[in-house]
Amino acid sequence: MKVLKFTGELLDIMVEDARKNWSKDCGLKFHNGHQNAEDQITLMEVIDESKASKYYKLEGVEILNEEQANEILTTKMDRIIYKKYDEALYGANIQKKIGDATLDIDKMLPSWTDQEELEHLYSKGISGIKRKEIVVEKFKELIVEKQL
């Protein structure tokens, strides 16, 4: 199995092919969740060598095997997301924990992202925050049994 790793904007790399039917016209299959917009990484499975081979030598394209692709999926696309679901409960719980000295708000660094802050607060037991783990489907080599 070959998987192409596109690093950058697909429109810049694939040009007009980025707007085509990838399976039919490009020989590539995109699986849901196999993209990381922040790092500008997109993984696509090669399903037709003759059509997909034109991308092999393009800048921003790397050919991966199944194991390499799954490693990228695990490190770059599997993730945990924190989201406030009840602003009033969230705010009241923070104030209560600051008041009873069970939360030191000064340990939160100004450089932290919203997700890092919510993760920290969630780990301290602040109510009003949901934690969702996203695990994308990995590539699997198709095994065909031959009957004798």
C-alpha positions as CSV (number, residue, x, y, z in Angstrom):
1,M,0.0,0.0,0.0
2,K,1.2,3.5,-0.8
3,V,0.0,6.6,0.9
4,L,0.9,10.1,-0.3
5,K,1.6,12.8,2.3
6,F,0.8,16.2,1.0
7,T,2.4,19.0,3.0
8,G,1.0,22.4,2.2
9,E,-2.2,23.6,0.6
10,L,-3.6,21.0,-1.8
11,L,-4.6,23.6,-4.3
12,D,-0.9,24.8,-4.5
13,I,0.4,21.2,-4.9
14,M,-2.3,19.6,-7.0
15,V,-3.3,22.7,-8.9
16,E,-6.6,22.1,-10.8
17,D,-6.7,18.4,-9.7
18,A,-7.5,19.6,-6.1
19,R,-11.0,20.3,-7.3
20,K,-11.5,17.1,-9.1
21,N,-13.0,13.8,-8.0
22,W,-9.8,12.4,-6.4
23,S,-10.8,8.7,-6.6
24,K,-12.0,8.8,-10.2
25,D,-9.7,11.3,-11.7
26,C,-6.5,11.3,-9.5
27,G,-6.3,7.7,-8.3
28,L,-6.3,8.8,-4.7
29,K,-8.7,8.1,-1.8
30,F,-9.2,10.5,1.0
31,H,-10.3,9.0,4.3
32,N,-12.3,11.1,6.8
33,G,-10.0,12.6,9.5
34,H,-6.8,12.2,7.5
35,Q,-6.0,15.9,7.5
36,N,-4.4,18.2,9.9
37,A,-5.2,21.8,8.9
38,E,-2.9,23.3,11.5
39,D,0.2,21.5,10.2
40,Q,-1.2,21.5,6.6
41,I,-0.8,17.7,6.2
42,T,-3.2,15.6,4.1
43,L,-2.8,11.8,3.7
44,M,-4.3,10.1,0.7
45,E,-4.2,6.4,-0.2
46,V,-3.1,5.5,-3.7
47,I,-5.8,3.4,-5.4
48,D,-4.7,3.7,-9.0
49,E,-0.9,3.8,-9.6
50,S,-1.2,5.0,-13.2
51,K,-3.2,8.1,-12.2
52,A,-1.5,8.9,-8.9
53,S,2.1,8.6,-10.1
54,K,2.1,12.1,-11.5
55,Y,2.1,13.4,-7.8
56,Y,5.1,11.3,-6.7
57,K,7.8,13.8,-7.6
58,L,6.0,17.0,-6.8
59,E,7.3,19.3,-4.1
60,G,5.3,18.9,-0.9
61,V,4.5,15.2,-1.7
62,E,6.1,12.3,0.1
63,I,5.4,8.6,-0.5
64,L,4.8,6.6,2.7
65,N,4.1,3.0,3.5
66,E,1.2,1.9,5.7
67,E,3.3,2.0,8.9
68,Q,4.7,5.5,8.3
69,A,1.2,6.8,7.4
70,N,-0.3,5.3,10.6
71,E,2.4,6.9,12.7
72,I,1.5,10.3,11.3
73,L,-2.2,9.6,11.9
74,T,-1.4,8.7,15.5
75,T,0.8,11.7,16.2
76,K,-0.8,14.4,14.1
77,M,-4.5,13.5,13.7
78,D,-5.5,11.6,16.8
79,R,-6.3,14.2,19.4
80,I,-8.2,15.2,22.5
81,I,-10.4,18.2,22.4
82,Y,-11.7,20.1,25.4
83,K,-14.8,22.3,25.1
84,K,-16.8,24.4,27.5
85,Y,-20.4,23.3,27.5
86,D,-21.8,25.3,30.4
87,E,-20.2,28.8,30.8
88,A,-22.0,29.6,34.1
89,L,-21.1,26.3,35.8
90,Y,-17.5,26.6,34.5
91,G,-17.1,30.2,35.8
92,A,-18.7,29.4,39.2
93,N,-16.6,26.3,39.7
94,I,-13.3,28.2,38.9
95,Q,-14.3,30.9,41.4
96,K,-15.1,28.4,44.1
97,K,-11.8,26.5,43.6
98,I,-9.8,29.7,43.6
99,G,-11.6,30.8,46.8
100,D,-10.9,27.5,48.6
101,A,-7.3,27.4,47.3
102,T,-7.7,24.2,45.4
103,L,-6.9,25.9,42.1
104,D,-3.8,28.1,41.6
105,I,-4.7,30.2,38.6
106,D,-1.1,31.5,38.4
107,K,0.1,28.1,37.3
108,M,-1.6,28.7,33.9
109,L,0.9,30.3,31.6
110,P,0.0,33.2,29.2
111,S,1.6,31.3,26.3
112,W,-0.9,28.4,26.7
113,T,-3.5,27.8,23.9
114,D,-7.1,27.6,24.8
115,Q,-6.9,23.8,24.6
116,E,-4.0,23.7,27.0
117,E,-5.8,25.9,29.4
118,L,-9.0,23.8,29.2
119,E,-7.0,20.6,29.6
120,H,-5.3,22.0,32.8
121,L,-8.7,23.1,34.2
122,Y,-10.3,19.8,33.3
123,S,-7.5,17.9,35.1
124,K,-8.1,20.1,38.2
125,G,-11.8,19.0,38.2
126,I,-13.4,22.1,36.9
127,S,-17.0,21.4,35.9
128,G,-18.6,22.6,32.6
129,I,-15.8,21.2,30.4
130,K,-16.2,18.2,28.0
131,R,-13.3,16.0,27.0
132,K,-13.6,14.3,23.6
133,E,-11.0,11.8,22.3
134,I,-10.8,11.6,18.5
135,V,-9.0,8.6,17.1
136,V,-9.0,8.4,13.2
137,E,-9.2,5.2,11.3
138,K,-5.8,3.8,10.4
139,F,-4.7,2.4,7.1
140,K,-5.0,-1.4,6.7
141,E,-3.3,-3.4,4.0
142,L,-6.0,-5.3,2.2
143,I,-5.4,-9.0,2.6
144,V,-6.9,-11.2,-0.1
145,E,-7.1,-14.9,0.5
146,K,-6.4,-17.1,-2.5
147,Q,-8.4,-20.2,-2.7
148,L,-6.6,-23.3,-3.8
